Amino acid sequence: MKKILSFLILLIAHFSASSQEKSFTILGKVTDSATQQVLTGASAYCQNTTQGTITNKEGLFFLRLPNGGYDLVISFMGYEKKVIRISNNLPPVDTMQIALIKEEKSLTEVAVVASAEVADGLTKYGKFFIEHFIGTSPNAAQCVIRNPEALRFFFYKKRNRLKVTAREDLIITNDVLGYHIRYQLDSFSFDYSTNISQYTGYPLFTEIDTTAEVKAQYEKQRARTYLGSRLHFMRALYDSAVEDEGFVVEKMEDDPQSAKGTYIKDLYNESLYEADSSDVFVNWKGRYRITYKLVFPDKRYLQDYKLPSTIKAQVSLLNVLDEGFIIEQNGYFYDQQTVISMGYWAWKQLAELLPYDYEYH
């Protein structure tokens, strides 16, 4: 009997250790930076995931996360948000101390912003914004902003630029992938001189609660969206399985007008790729063409960009502005501001977005 009990204890310990190896925990305390008073009900979540919570009456929050990297967002009404990069690779801390600073806006700043606001902005620019934020893919038709009245539109004539912000978090429902998305939109801008749009924000996903049959359909749609995506590519690159997963990588010539590329035979050469036990450093700089051969591009993409219908592969570009980037095992990479997506990946906007804790089956 003692032998059986000993075996069971060891077995339980083994499974407990295995579970711990696949996840890590974050405990934090949120306070006012000036008064040191705890902030109850502050939001704490990992952006672009399904992982989020709020602080309790002691200002504490707790998250258990799948291994990988994340941007932890801490926000509270009337305070400046704080974004902290976290990972299971970083040294553990007993309790993260997070002090938020109260927002302050000068009367001059408020007056300048108000003067550029478009009174009927939603009517005038709403459809345009949705096409550049939600996207124009087939998924986008079933991806809806529930509170569009929260949007504010500003047009700056001298810069020929449109800017969009939100008074509150945008509430978005994606009925194709099965997610509700709470999106903290920092800002969206479109430069009419260059036809370039960019936006920054912090999405939190919640799975739509429905029947098992509908959930199974969501899983199929998520898998379809995942294959060939930037998330898929980053995970394949982390796992040294780029070609096995159906991707081909070419280094483009320095001339931005050139479409010529050179196939990279050894992506994992020490000069380009450095892996340790937890993350991967990719020593790239410049433009890289990423071709995914296993799934055809969407017909709507070919129509939007007036491309031949005979194209049989998804083609994207990565423009790496800095000296490389680091990938964590869940596909999160940094610094994301210096790695710019173009082509097919750029076309796949919010309607095609999957969270970092999505698992492909």
PyMOL commands that set and color helices and strands:
alter all, ss='L'
color gray80, all
select helices_A, chain A and resi 2-21+107-116+121-133+138-142+148-150+212-226+230-238+299-304+336-338+344-347+350-352
alter helices_A, ss='H'
color red, helices_A
select strands_A, chain A and resi 23-32+43-46+52-54+60-66+69-75+82-87+96-100+143-145+151-156+161-166+170-174+179-191+196-207+247-252+261-263+273-275+279-282+286-292+314-320+325-328+333-334+339-343
alter strands_A, ss='S'
color yellow, strands_A
deselect
rebuild
show_as cartoon
